[in-house]
Amino acid sequence: MGPLRGLLPVTRSCVRWARRPLQPGVRLWRRNIQLRVVAFTLLMSVGVVMLLGFVVIGQVRNGLLDAKEKAAENQATGGFSIATSQAVKYKSQEASGSGAQRGAQDPGSWLNSLVEQLASGGKGVYWIVTLSPEANSTQPSFGETDVNPPRGTRSSGSVVAEASIPQSLRDALETHTGALKQYTLVKTSDGSKPRPALAVGKRVTDIDGHPYQLYYLFPFDQEEKTLGLVKGTLATAGLFVVVLLGAIAWLVTRQVVTPVRMAAGIAERLAAGRLQERMQVSGEDDIARLGESFNKMAQNLQVKIQQLEDLSRMQRRFVSDVSHELRTPLTTVRMAADLIHDARGDFDPVTARSAELLQNQLDRFESLLSDLLEISRFDAGAADLSAEPIDLREVVRQVVDAAEPLAEAKGSRVAIRGDAQPVIAEADPRRVERVLRNLVVNAIEHGEGRDVVIRLATADGAVAVAVRDYGVGLKPGEATRVFNRFWRADPARARTTGGTGLGLSIAVEDARLHGGWLQAWGEPGGGSQFRMTLPRTAGDSLRGSPIPLEPEDSRRNRGLNSSGLPARSTTPGQLTVPVPRAGARDGSPSSGGRSPGGDPARDRSAQIPQLPTAPPRPPSADPAALPGNGSRVVGRTKTVREDDV
C-alpha cells in the first residue's frame, strides 16, 4: 500500500496537468448555452444524415445489383442458347455430310471458336469461361498454346478460370441442368487486383455430345463507379445540410439567447446599483413580453428601493437629530444627578439607593446615546479612520486590565497567548480598542465563570486577535445574528454590565472600516470564539486569517487535525473522551467540573488548554477563512490525544 499511496499525488498532478489546457473550453461550454445548442444540433444532424445515407446507399446498391443480375441472366441465357444451337447445328451437318467434313473441325477447335465468338460481343462487359468436368488447374487457357485439347479450360481475356470460378458453383452445376449464378472475385494473369463479379454458368454439350460448363463473368466496374458517385454526392449534400442546420441553429438560438444575455447584463447592473437600466423591447412575442415584465420588475424594484432609502435616510436623520438633541438635556440631568449622587450620604438609605440607581442608569443612557451617534456616523458614511502603526499586544493588555474587575467578579481568568512576538498593524487604536473591549467583556459575561483565552497571530500580510470563551456558546444561526443591532441571544438574561445591544454592531463596522473581518463561531454548551482579522498595512485586501475560525481544542474534540482533516483513529496515544457539558469546566469531569469545595475559582489550570512545549512558530494564513460571519454546530463526543486531556 505504501508505493500505491505515494503514486496518488503524482497521479493527481498528472490529471490536473492534463485538465489545464481543457479548462478554457470546459468553462466556455458551461457558460455558453448557444454553443451547447449548436453542438447538439450538429451532432444530431450528423447522426440523421449518416443514417439516411446508409439507407439510401443500401437501396441504391440493392437496385444496382438487381439490375445487374437481370441483365446478366438475359445475356447469359442468350449465350447458352447460341452454344446449344451451334452444337446441334454442327451435329445435323455432320449427319448429312461426308466423313471429311468431320475431320475438318475437332471439338477443341470448335470450343475455341465458340469462346471467341461469344466474347467478341462483350469486350469489357463480360468474360467467357469454359470448364470440363475432368478439367484440372494445369489445363492451358485459350490463346496460350496451339494444342487444342478436346475438352479443356478456355477463357477470354486474361482471366484465370480455375481461380475465378468458385468450386461450389462447379459442383452445383454437375447436378443441376439449369443456369446458376454466384458472386465471385475474378483473378487475371496480369497481376491486377481481383475484381468483384457475377458468375452465371450452365452445363451444356459440345459437338461430340460431351458435357462441359459454360460461364459468363460480369464485373461490377460500372456499378462501383455509380455507387461511388452516389456516395460522394450524398457526403457532399450531407455536409452541406449539417453546416446549414448548424447555421440555422446558431441564428435561432441567437435570437433567443441575445435577450437573455441582455437581461442578465442588466440584472448585474441593477445589482450594482444602476437602477435606471432597462431592456429594449421590440415586437409582441414571448421575448418581448419577457422584456416588458423585466422592465416592470426593475421599475417596481427601483420604486421600492427608493422608498426604503428614503425611509432609511429619515430614520438615520431621526436617530442623529434625537441623539444630538438629547445631548443638552442629558448634560443638565447629568449635572443634577452628580450633585445628588455626591450628597447621597446625607440622605436616608432609600433615597441614597435611588441616587445610585439614577447615576447608573444615566451612565447607561449616556453610553447608549454615544453608540447611537456612532451608528449614525456609520450609516451616513461619515466615519473616518485614523490609522497608525500600533502593537496589538499593548491594546489587548489595556483591554484586559480594564476588564479585570469584571473578570474577578465573575470568577474568570483572562489569559493571553501569542504575545511573545510583536503584532504590528496600521490601524486606528481607538476603534481596535473598542472592538476588543466589546469582545472581551462579552466573553467574560457569557463565560459562566470559566476562563477566557485571547490569541494573537500575524502571517501573510494579516493580523488576527481571537477571543475564546467556554460558556453557553451559540446556537445554530446565532453567529450571523449576533452582529445585528439590539440582538440578544436570551432576552430574559440579565445584562449585568449595562450594555446597549449595539456593541457588536459597532465592532463589525469598525472592522469593516479597516478592511478587515469580524467573525463568530460557537457550539451549544461548548463556548464561542470571535475573531478579528485586519490587514497588516492599511488599504490592503485580506486573503486569509492567521487564526482558524474554529478553535483548535474544538477541532481535536471532533477528531480533526490542525488542517481541518480527519485525524487517524489508529494512531497510538489516542482515545475517545466525552466533551464537557455546558456546566462543566474544560478538562474536568462532566459532573459539573467544580472542586469538592464548590469554589468556582479552584482548578483553574484545568480550564485553559495548555499550549505545546515546542518552540512557537509563526502561524500560516488559514485558506478556509472567508469574509463575513459563520458558525458550525459540532458533535459532543470526539477523539483527542491523551496528552491533551
C-alpha positions in Angstrom: 0.0 0.0 0.0 2.9 2.3 0.6 4.1 2.6 -3.0 0.5 2.9 -4.2 -0.2 5.7 -1.7 2.9 7.5 -2.9 1.7 7.3 -6.5 -1.6 9.1 -5.7 -0.1 12.7 -5.5 1.7 12.0 -8.8 -1.5 10.8 -10.4 -3.4 13.8 -9.2 -0.7 16.1 -10.5 -0.8 14.4 -13.9 -4.6 14.7 -14.1 -4.5 18.4 -13.2 -1.8 19.0 -15.8 -3.9 17.2 -18.4 -7.0 19.1 -17.5 -5.3 22.5 -17.5 -5.5 23.1 -21.4 -9.1 21.9 -21.4 -10.3 24.3 -18.7 -11.0 27.3 -21.0 -13.0 25.1 -23.3 -14.9 23.5 -20.4 -15.6 26.9 -19.0 -16.9 28.2 -22.3 -19.0 25.0 -22.7 -20.6 25.5 -19.3 -21.3 29.2 -19.7 -22.4 29.4 -23.4 -25.9 27.8 -23.9 -25.8 28.9 -27.6 -22.7 26.8 -28.1 -24.2 23.7 -26.5 -27.4 24.0 -28.5 -25.5 24.3 -31.8 -23.2 21.4 -30.8 -26.1 19.2 -30.0 -27.9 20.2 -33.2 -24.7 19.4 -35.2 -24.3 16.0 -33.5 -28.0 15.1 -34.1 -27.8 16.3 -37.7 -24.7 14.2 -38.4 -26.4 11.2 -36.9 -29.6 11.7 -39.0 -27.6 12.4 -42.2 -25.4 9.3 -41.6 -28.5 7.1 -41.0 -30.2 8.5 -44.1 -27.0 8.0 -46.1 -26.7 4.3 -45.1 -30.3 3.7 -46.0 -30.0 5.5 -49.4 -26.7 3.8 -50.3 -28.2 0.4 -49.3 -31.2 1.0 -51.5 -29.1 2.1 -54.5 -26.7 -0.9 -54.0 -29.6 -3.3 -54.0 -31.1 -1.7 -57.1 -27.9 -1.8 -59.0 -27.4 -5.5 -58.0 -30.9 -6.4 -59.1 -30.5 -4.6 -62.4 -27.1 -6.3 -62.9 -28.4 -9.7 -62.2 -31.3 -9.3 -64.6 -29.1 -8.1 -67.4 -26.6 -10.8 -66.7 -29.2 -13.5 -66.8 -30.6 -12.3 -70.1 -27.1 -12.0 -71.6 -26.1 -15.4 -70.3 -29.3 -17.1 -71.4 -28.7 -15.9 -75.0 -25.1 -17.2 -74.9 -26.2 -20.6 -73.6 -28.8 -20.8 -76.4 -26.2 -19.9 -79.0 -23.8 -22.6 -77.7 -26.5 -25.2 -77.7 -27.8 -24.3 -81.1 -24.4 -24.3 -82.7 -23.7 -27.8 -81.3 -27.0 -29.1 -82.6 -26.4 -27.5 -86.0 -22.9 -29.0 -86.2 -24.3 -32.4 -85.4 -27.0 -32.0 -88.1 -24.5 -31.0 -90.7 -22.2 -33.9 -89.7 -25.1 -36.4 -90.0 -26.0 -35.2 -93.5 -22.4 -34.5 -94.7 -19.4 -36.7 -95.6 -16.6 -38.0 -93.2 -14.2 -35.5 -94.5 -16.3 -32.7 -93.0 -15.9 -34.4 -89.6 -12.2 -34.1 -89.7 -12.4 -30.5 -90.8 -13.1 -29.3 -87.2 -12.4 -31.2 -84.0 -14.2 -30.4 -80.6 -11.2 -28.4 -79.3 -11.2 -26.0 -82.3 -15.0 -25.8 -82.1 -14.8 -24.7 -78.4 -12.1 -22.1 -79.2 -14.2 -20.6 -82.0 -17.3 -20.7 -79.7 -15.5 -18.8 -76.8 -14.1 -16.3 -79.3 -17.5 -15.8 -80.9 -19.3 -15.3 -77.5 -16.6 -13.0 -76.1 -16.4 -10.8 -79.2 -19.8 -9.2 -78.4 -18.9 -8.2 -74.8 -15.4 -6.9 -74.6 -15.0 -5.1 -71.3 -18.6 -6.1 -70.3 -18.1 -9.8 -69.5 -15.8 -12.7 -69.9 -16.4 -16.2 -71.2 -15.0 -19.3 -69.4 -15.5 -23.0 -70.3 -14.6 -25.9 -68.0 -15.0 -29.6 -68.4 -15.8 -31.9 -65.5 -12.4 -33.5 -65.8 -10.5 -30.2 -66.2 -7.5 -29.6 -63.9 -5.7 -26.5 -63.0 -2.9 -27.5 -65.3 -5.0 -27.2 -68.4 -4.0 -24.2 -70.7 -6.2 -21.2 -71.3 -7.4 -20.1 -74.6 -4.7 -18.4 -76.7 -1.8 -19.7 -74.5 -0.9 -22.8 -76.7 -1.5 -24.1 -80.1 -2.6 -27.5 -78.7 -6.3 -27.8 -78.7 -7.4 -30.5 -76.2 -10.9 -31.8 -76.9 -12.4 -30.7 -73.5 -10.0 -28.3 -71.8 -10.3 -25.0 -69.9 -10.8 -22.0 -72.0 -11.3 -18.3 -71.2 -11.4 -14.9 -72.9 -9.0 -12.2 -72.0 -6.5 -12.9 -69.2 -9.0 -14.5 -66.8 -7.6 -17.3 -64.6 -10.6 -19.7 -64.9 -9.9 -22.1 -62.1 -9.3 -19.3 -59.6 -12.2 -17.2 -60.7 -14.9 -19.8 -60.7 -16.0 -20.9 -57.2 -15.7 -24.6 -56.6 -19.2 -24.6 -55.0 -20.7 -23.3 -58.3 -18.8 -26.0 -60.3 -20.1 -28.8 -58.0 -23.7 -27.4 -58.2 -23.7 -27.4 -62.0 -22.8 -31.1 -62.1 -26.1 -32.0 -60.6 -28.2 -29.1 -62.0 -29.5 -28.8 -65.6 -30.4 -25.2 -65.5 -28.4 -22.0 -65.2 -26.9 -21.0 -61.8 -25.3 -17.7 -60.5 -23.0 -16.7 -57.7 -20.8 -13.7 -56.7 -17.1 -14.2 -57.1 -13.8 -12.4 -57.5 -12.2 -12.5 -60.9 -8.5 -13.0 -61.0 -6.4 -12.2 -64.1 -3.0 -13.4 -65.1 -1.7 -9.8 -65.5 -1.3 -9.4 -61.7 -4.0 -6.8 -61.2 -6.3 -6.6 -58.2 -9.1 -9.2 -58.1 -12.4 -7.6 -59.2 -15.9 -8.5 -57.9 -18.1 -10.1 -60.5 -21.2 -12.2 -61.0 -20.7 -15.6 -62.4 -23.5 -17.2 -64.4 -23.0 -20.8 -65.6 -24.7 -23.7 -67.2 -23.8 -27.3 -68.2 -24.1 -27.8 -72.0 -22.7 -30.3 -74.5 -20.2 -30.0 -77.3 -20.3 -31.3 -80.8 -19.4 -34.8 -79.6 -22.1 -34.8 -77.0 -19.7 -34.5 -74.1 -20.9 -32.1 -71.3 -18.9 -29.0 -70.4 -19.6 -25.9 -68.2 -20.0 -22.6 -69.9 -19.7 -19.4 -67.6 -20.3 -15.7 -68.1 -18.4 -13.4 -65.7 -19.9 -9.9 -65.4 -17.7 -7.5 -63.5 -19.2 -4.7 -61.3 -16.9 -1.9 -62.5 -19.7 0.3 -63.7 -21.8 -0.4 -60.7 -18.9 0.5 -58.4 -18.4 3.8 -60.2 -22.1 4.6 -59.9 -22.2 3.7 -56.2 -19.1 5.8 -55.6 -20.7 8.7 -57.4 -23.8 8.3 -55.2 -21.7 8.1 -52.0 -19.8 11.3 -53.0 -23.0 13.1 -53.8 -24.6 12.1 -50.5 -21.5 13.0 -48.5 -21.3 16.5 -50.1 -25.0 17.0 -49.7 -24.9 15.7 -46.0 -22.0 18.0 -45.2 -23.9 21.0 -46.7 -27.0 20.1 -44.8 -25.2 19.7 -41.5 -23.5 23.1 -41.9 -26.7 24.7 -42.9 -28.6 23.2 -39.9 -25.7 24.4 -37.6 -26.0 27.9 -39.1 -29.8 27.8 -38.7 -29.5 26.6 -35.1 -26.9 29.4 -34.4 -29.2 32.1 -35.8 -32.3 30.7 -34.0 -30.6 30.4 -30.6 -29.0 33.8 -31.1 -32.5 35.3 -31.3 -33.4 33.7 -28.0 -30.1 33.9 -26.2 -29.4 37.6 -27.0 -32.3 38.9 -25.0 -31.5 36.6 -22.1 -27.9 37.8 -22.1 -29.1 41.3 -22.3 -31.4 40.7 -19.3 -28.5 39.1 -17.4 -26.3 42.1 -18.1 -29.0 44.5 -17.0 -29.7 42.4 -13.9 -26.0 42.6 -13.0 -26.0 46.4 -13.5 -29.2 46.6 -11.3 -27.4 44.6 -8.6 -24.6 47.1 -8.9 -27.0 49.9 -8.0 -27.7 51.3 -11.5 -31.5 51.1 -11.1 -32.3 53.1 -14.2 -31.2 50.3 -16.5 -34.0 48.8 -18.7 -34.3 46.2 -21.6 -35.0 47.3 -25.1 -38.4 45.8 -26.1 -39.4 45.3 -29.8 -42.4 43.3 -31.1 -45.1 41.4 -29.3 -43.7 37.9 -29.0 -42.7 35.9 -25.9 -39.3 37.6 -25.7 -41.0 41.0 -25.9 -43.3 40.1 -23.0 -40.3 38.9 -21.1 -38.6 42.2 -21.6 -41.8 44.1 -20.6 -42.1 42.0 -17.4 -38.4 42.5 -16.6 -38.7 46.3 -17.1 -41.8 46.4 -14.8 -40.0 44.4 -12.2 -37.0 46.7 -12.4 -39.3 49.7 -12.1 -41.0 48.3 -9.1 -37.7 47.4 -7.5 -36.4 50.9 -8.2 -39.5 52.5 -6.6 -39.4 50.2 -3.5 -35.6 50.7 -3.1 -36.1 54.4 -3.4 -38.8 54.3 -0.7 -36.6 52.2 1.5 -33.7 54.5 1.0 -35.9 57.5 1.8 -37.2 55.7 4.9 -33.7 54.7 6.0 -32.4 58.2 5.4 -35.3 59.6 7.6 -34.5 57.0 10.3 -30.8 57.9 10.3 -31.7 61.6 10.3 -34.1 61.0 13.2 -31.6 59.0 15.2 -28.9 61.6 14.6 -31.2 64.5 15.4 -32.6 62.9 18.5 -29.1 61.9 19.7 -27.9 65.4 19.2 -31.0 67.0 20.8 -30.7 64.8 23.8 -27.2 65.9 24.5 -28.2 69.2 26.1 -30.9 67.9 28.5 -28.7 64.9 29.3 -25.9 67.2 30.2 -28.2 69.1 32.6 -29.6 65.9 34.1 -26.1 64.6 34.5 -25.0 67.7 36.4 -28.0 67.4 38.7 -27.5 63.7 39.2 -23.9 64.2 40.0 -24.8 66.7 42.8 -27.4 64.3 44.2 -25.0 61.3 44.0 -22.3 63.3 45.8 -24.7 64.2 48.5 -26.2 60.8 49.0 -24.5 60.4 52.3 -26.9 62.9 53.8 -30.0 61.0 52.6 -31.8 58.2 54.1 -30.9 54.7 52.8 -33.9 54.5 50.3 -33.1 57.9 48.8 -29.4 57.2 48.7 -30.1 53.9 46.9 -32.3 55.8 44.4 -29.4 58.3 43.8 -27.1 55.4 43.0 -29.6 53.8 40.6 -30.1 57.2 38.9 -26.4 57.5 38.4 -26.0 54.0 37.0 -28.9 54.4 34.6 -27.6 57.8 33.4 -24.2 56.2 32.7 -26.0 53.5 30.6 -28.2 56.1 28.9 -25.1 58.2 28.1 -23.4 55.1 26.7 -26.4 54.3 24.5 -26.5 57.8 23.2 -22.8 57.6 22.3 -23.4 54.3 20.5 -26.4 55.8 18.6 -24.3 58.7 17.5 -21.5 56.3 16.3 -24.0 54.2 14.4 -25.5 57.3 12.7 -22.0 58.2 11.6 -21.5 54.7 10.0 -24.9 54.9 8.3 -24.1 58.3 6.9 -20.7 57.2 5.7 -19.1 59.9 7.8 -16.9 57.6 9.9 -13.2 58.3 9.4 -10.1 56.1 10.1 -7.0 57.4 11.8 -4.7 54.6 11.1 -1.2 54.4 12.6 1.3 51.6 13.4 0.3 50.0 16.6 1.2 46.9 18.6 -1.9 44.9 19.2 -0.3 43.4 22.3 -0.5 46.7 24.1 -4.1 47.2 23.1 -5.0 43.7 24.3 -3.2 44.3 27.6 -5.1 47.6 28.1 -8.4 45.9 27.5 -7.6 43.0 29.8 -6.5 45.4 32.6 -9.8 47.4 32.2 -11.9 44.2 32.3 -10.1 42.7 35.3 -12.6 43.8 37.9 -15.5 42.3 35.9 -13.5 39.0 35.5 -12.8 38.9 39.2 -16.5 39.4 39.9 -17.4 36.6 37.5 -14.7 34.2 38.8 -13.0 34.1 35.4 -9.3 34.5 34.4 -8.2 36.1 31.2 -5.1 34.5 29.5 -3.2 35.9 26.6 -1.5 33.6 24.1 0.8 34.5 21.2 2.2 37.7 22.7 5.8 36.6 22.6 6.4 38.5 19.3 5.2 42.0 18.2 1.9 42.1 16.4 2.2 45.3 14.4 -0.6 46.7 12.1 -1.6 50.0 10.7 -5.0 50.6 12.5 -7.0 53.1 14.4 -6.1 52.4 18.1 -9.4 53.8 19.4 -11.5 51.6 17.2 -9.5 48.5 17.7 -9.6 49.0 21.5 -13.4 49.4 21.3 -13.7 46.2 19.3 -11.6 44.2 21.6 -13.3 45.7 24.7 -16.6 44.5 23.4 -15.3 41.0 22.6 -13.6 40.5 26.0 -16.4 41.9 28.1 -19.0 39.7 26.2 -16.7 36.7 26.7 -16.4 37.3 30.4 -20.1 38.0 30.8 -21.2 34.9 28.9 -18.4 32.6 30.1 -20.3 31.1 33.0 -17.3 31.8 35.3 -14.8 29.9 33.1 -11.6 31.4 31.7 -11.2 33.4 28.6 -8.3 32.9 26.2 -7.1 35.7 23.9 -4.8 34.6 21.0 -2.8 36.9 18.7 -1.1 35.9 15.5 0.3 37.5 12.3 1.1 35.9 8.9 0.8 36.6 5.2 0.0 40.3 5.5 -2.7 39.9 8.1 -3.0 40.1 11.9 -5.7 38.5 14.0 -7.0 38.5 17.5 -9.3 35.7 18.7 -11.3 35.8 21.9 -12.3 32.3 23.1 -14.7 31.6 26.0 -16.1 28.3 27.3 -19.5 29.4 28.3 -23.0 28.8 26.9 -21.9 29.1 23.3 -24.0 29.9 20.3 -26.9 28.0 18.8 -27.1 27.3 15.1 -27.7 30.5 13.1 -26.8 32.8 16.0 -23.3 33.5 14.8 -24.8 35.5 11.9 -27.4 37.3 14.0 -25.1 38.2 16.9 -23.9 41.3 14.9 -27.4 42.6 14.4 -28.4 45.8 16.3 -30.1 45.3 19.7 -30.0 41.5 19.2 -29.7 39.3 22.4 -29.3 35.5 22.5 -31.5 35.3 25.5 -33.9 38.3 26.0 -34.6 37.1 29.6 -31.0 37.1 30.5 -29.9 39.9 32.9 -27.4 42.4 31.5 -25.2 43.0 34.4 -22.7 45.2 32.7 -25.3 47.7 31.4 -24.7 47.1 27.7 -26.7 48.8 25.0 -27.0 46.0 22.4 -25.0 47.9 19.9 -21.5 46.9 20.8 -21.0 44.1 18.3 -22.8 46.1 15.6 -20.3 48.9 16.1 -17.4 46.4 16.3 -18.2 44.8 13.0 -18.4 48.3 11.4 -15.1 49.2 12.9 -13.5 46.0 11.4 -15.0 46.7 8.0 -13.7 50.3 8.1 -10.2 48.8 8.4 -10.9 46.5 5.5 -11.0 43.5 7.9 -13.3 40.9 9.2 -15.1 40.2 12.4 -16.4 36.6 12.5 -18.0 34.4 15.1 -18.0 30.6 15.8 -19.8 28.7 18.5 -21.4 25.5 19.6 -24.1 25.0 22.2 -22.5 24.4 25.6 -19.0 24.5 24.1 -18.3 28.2 24.2 -17.7 30.5 21.3 -14.8 32.3 19.6 -14.8 35.8 18.0 -12.0 36.5 15.6 -11.0 39.9 14.3 -8.7 39.9 11.2 -7.1 43.1 10.0 -4.7 43.8 7.1 -1.2 44.5 8.3 -1.0 47.5 6.0 -3.9 49.9 5.7 -5.6 49.6 2.4 -4.5 46.0 1.6 -7.0 43.3 1.0 -7.2 40.1 3.0 -6.7 36.6 1.6 -7.0 34.7 4.8 -6.6 34.8 8.6 -3.6 33.6 10.7 -6.0 32.0 13.2 -8.6 29.4 12.3 -12.2 30.4 13.0 -12.9 27.1 14.8 -10.7 26.8 17.9 -8.0 24.1 18.0 -9.5 22.4 21.0 -12.8 22.0 19.3 -11.1 20.5 16.2 -9.4 18.0 18.4 -12.7 17.1 20.1 -14.2 16.4 16.7 -11.2 14.3 15.6 -9.7 16.8 13.2 -6.1 17.8 12.9 -4.8 21.4 12.6 -5.6 21.4 8.8 -9.2 20.5 9.4 -8.8 17.0 8.0 -9.9 13.8 9.9 -7.2 12.5 12.2 -6.2 8.9 12.1 -8.0 7.0 14.8 -5.5 4.1 14.8 -2.6 6.3 15.9 -1.1 5.2 19.3 -1.8 7.6 22.2 -5.4 8.5 21.2 -8.6 7.8 23.0 -12.2 8.9 22.9 -13.4 11.1 25.7 -16.6 13.0 26.3 -16.5 16.7 25.7 -17.5 18.6 28.8 -21.1 19.7 29.1 -22.3 23.2 29.3 -22.0 23.2 33.0 -18.5 21.6 33.2 -15.1 23.1 33.0 -12.7 22.1 30.3 -10.6 19.2 31.3 -12.8 18.4 34.3 -15.3 15.6 34.7 -18.8 16.1 33.2 -20.4 16.2 36.6 -20.1 19.9 37.0 -16.4 20.4 36.9 -16.2 22.2 40.3 -13.8 21.3 43.1 -15.0 19.4 46.1 -15.4 22.5 48.0 -17.6 24.0 45.3 -15.4 27.0 44.8 -15.6 28.1 41.1 -12.2 29.8 41.4 -10.4 26.5 42.0 -8.8 24.1 39.5 -8.1 27.0 37.1 -5.3 25.0 35.4 -8.0 22.7 34.0 -9.9 25.5 32.4 -7.4 26.7 29.8 -5.9 24.2 27.4 -2.1 24.1 27.9 0.0 25.2 24.9 2.6 22.7 23.5 6.1 22.9 24.9 7.7 23.0 21.5 9.0 26.4 20.4 6.2 28.5 18.8 6.4 29.2 15.1 4.5 31.9 13.1 1.1 30.6 12.1 0.2 30.4 8.4 -2.9 32.0 7.0 -6.0 29.9 7.1 -7.0 29.2 3.4 -10.6 28.4 4.6 -11.1 31.8 6.3 -13.6 33.8 4.2 -15.0 37.3 4.8 -18.2 37.5 6.7 -19.7 35.7 9.6 -20.2 32.0 10.1 -20.8 29.2 12.6 -20.9 25.5 12.8 -22.6 23.1 15.2 -20.3 20.2 16.1 -20.7 16.9 17.9 -20.2 16.3 21.6 -18.0 13.1 21.7 -14.9 13.0 19.6 -11.3 11.8 19.5 -8.5 13.7 21.2 -4.9 12.8 22.2 -4.1 11.6 25.7 -1.6 14.4 26.3 -4.3 17.0 25.5 -6.8 15.7 28.2 
